[in-house]
Amino acid sequence: MKHQDQVVFVTGAGQGMGRAVVQCFAAQGAKVVAVDINLQAAEATAAAAEGEVIAISCDIANSESVQGAMAQVRETFGRLDVLVNNAGIGSVDAFLDTPDENWARVIGVNLTGTFFCCREGARLMQENGGGVVINVSSSAVYSGEGPSHYVASKAGVMGLTRSMARELAPEGIRVNTLVPGPTNTPMMADIPDDWMGQMISAIPLGRMCEPEEVARVASFLASEDAGFITGQNIAVNGGMVFI
C-alpha cells in the first residue's frame, strides 16, 4: 500500500489512462479524486475502483472551474499529495486545414488546462510541505507524428514540467512528465486504420501500450522510490522513440 492515505487528484479520469491511474492509486490505499468534465464518467470510474474515490466534474480549460475543484479537495481532505494531469483531447486536422477554433481548443485543454491544474495544485501542496506532480505528454513530441496542435500542446507540457521542477523543488514538490506512446484508449478510436497500422509497426515491442502500464509508472513516480527524480521525461512507449 505505497500510497496509503495520500490524496491524489487525477484529471481525465472518466476513461482510458485516467481511469487506470485512479484504479491503481486507489488499490494502493490512496484517497483519489477522479476528475472529468463528464461527471457521469468520473462517477463510473469511482464506482469501479477498489478504495476511497470521489468524483468531481471540472472543466480544466476554465480557471474558475479548476479553482473550485481544488477548493473542494481542500475542504474535503485538507491537503493534496499527488496531481496527475492526464486530461487531453485531440482533433484530426491537417496542418494547413486546421481551423482556429480547433487549435485554440486543443491548446486550451492540453496545455493551458494543465497549467491551471498545476498552479492550483502546487499552491495546495505548498501548504502541506510538498507533493508530486505528474504531467502526461506524448511520444508524438519526438516523432512529430500527429496533428500540429496536439504535438505543440504536448511539447509545451514538457517545457512546463521543467520550469516547474526547478522553481518548486525548494518547496518539496517534484514534477515529472510521463511520455506514453500509442495507448489502447478511446481517444485512439478516431485515428484512421492506416495511420494506426503505421504507428504500431514503428513500435519495437509490436503493440500498443495498455493504460494499466502507464498507471503503474505514474504510481512509481509518485512514490518514495522516485524521491530523487524531478524534471524528467519518462517514456512508456515500447521503444517507439528514445528520449
N, C-alpha and C positions, 0 to 999 in steps of 0.2 A: 504494500500500500504506500508507494513512494510519494503520493500526493495527498496523504491523509490531511483532511481539514483545510487544504488550500482552497482559496476562492479563485475560480477560473472563468474568464469571460471569453466566449467563442462566438465570432461573427460568422454569418453564412451557415448557421447550424442546422438549417432545415433539411439538408440533403448532402450527399456526396462526402467530401473530405470533412466538412464541418460536422456532420452527424457522427462520423467515425471518430473525430477528435473528442467530441463530447462524451461518447461512449467509453473511450479509452481512459480519459481522466476520471470519469465517474467511477469506473471499475477499480481505479487506484485510490479511491477514498476522497476525491475532491468534491467540493460543493461547486457545481457547474452552472453557469448562467448561459443558456442556449439562446442566442440572439439571431433573429432573422426578420426581414421586412414582412415576411408571411408568418403571422403568429400561429396559424394552424400547423404549419410545417414545423415550427420550433416546438410546439406542444407535442407533436408526434414524436419528435426526437427525444424529448424529455420522458415521454411515456415508455419509450422502448429502452431507455438506459437503465442500467442497474446501479442505483445510487441516488444521491440527492441532486436533482436537476430542476431548475426553474426556467420557464420560457418567458422571453421578453420580445416584444415587437419593437424594432428600431430601424429607421432609415439611416444608414451610416453616412450617406451623402448629405445629410442635413445636420448641421452642427447642433441645433437645439435638441433634436431627437437623440443624438449621442449623449449630450449633457444630461438629458432626462434619464436615459438608461443607466448611466454611471451613478447618478443620484440615487436611483433605486437600489443599485448594488451597495452603495454606502449605507443607505437606510436599513437594508436587509441584513447585510453581513458586516458592515463596518470596516471593510478592507478589500483590497484586490491584490492577489499574488501573481496571477498569470493572465496575460492577454494574448489571445490567438486571433490575429487579423486574417481570417480566411475568406471572407466575403469577396466575391468578384463576379464580374459579368464580362461578356464578350459580344461581338457582333461581326458577322461575316461580311466584311466590306473590303473591296479592292481599294488600294490607297487613293487612286485618282478619282474614285467614285464615293469616297467617304463623306457623308453628309455632316454638316457642322454639329447637328444635334447628337449624332452617334458618337462623334469624337468627344464632345462635352460630357455625355452620359457615361462613357466608359472611363474616362479620366476622373470624372466626379465620384464614381463608386470606388474604383480600384486604387486610386492614388489619394485623392482628397479625402475619401471616406476613411482610408487607413490612417491618414494624418489626424483626422478628428478623433478617432478612437485612441490613437497613440497619445495624443496630447491630454485628453481627459483621463485616460487610464494611468498615465505616468503621474499625473497630479495626485491621483488617489493612492498609487503605490508610494509616492513620496511621503505621504502622511504616516506610513507604517514602516518606513526604513528600507524600502526596496521591493523588487519584484522582477519578473521576466516578461519581456515582450517578444512574441514570435510573429513575424510578418511573412505572408505567403506570396512568393513571386512566381516565376515560371522559367523553365529552361528555354523558352522562346526568346528570352532576352539575349541568349548566347547564339542560338541558331538563326535568329531573325525570321523564323517561320511563324506566320500568324498575322492577323490584321495589325496595321500600324498603331492604332490607338491602344490595343491590348498590349503589344510589345513595349510601347513607350511608357504605359502606365506601370507595368511590372518592372521596368528598368528604374523608374522613379522610386518605386518601393525599396529597391536595393540601396539607392542613394539616401533615402530617408533613414533606413536602418543604420547605415554607417555614421551619419551625422548624430543620430540619437545615441548610438552606442558610446561615442566619445563624450558627448555632453552629459549623459545621465549616469555614466559609470561611478562618479563620486557620490551619487545618490543611492548606490546599491542596486541599480536597475541594469540588467543585462538585456541586450537587444540583438536578435539574430534573424536571419531570413531562411525560410525553407524554400527550396527551389525544386518543385516537382517537375517531372516530365509528363507526357500524356498519361492521364489517370482515368480510371474507369468510373466516371461520374456522369450525371445527367447533362452537365454542360457540354460534354463531348458529343452528345447526340446530334447537335446541329452541324457538325463538321462533315463535309462530303466524304463518301466512302473512299474515293481515290486519294484524297488528301490524308485520310486516316491510315490507309494502307502504306503510304509513303512514310508517315511518321513511325509506324511500328517497325517497318523494315530498317529504319535507321537506329533502332534500339538494340544494342548487342545482346541483351538478355531476351529479346524476341517477344516481348509482350508489354502491355500497358501496366502501369503501377496500379495497385489496389488501394483504396482510401485508407484502409487499416495500416498499410505500410507507412504512409505519411504520418498517420496519427501516432504511431509508435516513436517516430523520430521527434515529433513535437513533444511527446512525453519526456524523452531523453533530454531535450534542450531545456525543458522547464525544471529538470531535476538537479539535485546537488552533484550528480555525476558530471554535469556540464558546467559546473560552477566557475570555471576559468575560461569559458567560451563566450565571447561577445563580439559583435560587429562582423560576424561571419555569414557567408552564404553556404548552406548545407544542401547539397544536391541529393535528390531522391529520384533518379531518372533512368536507372538501368544501364548507365553508361552512354546515354544518348549524346551528352556533351560533358566535357571535363572542365571543371572550374577551379 
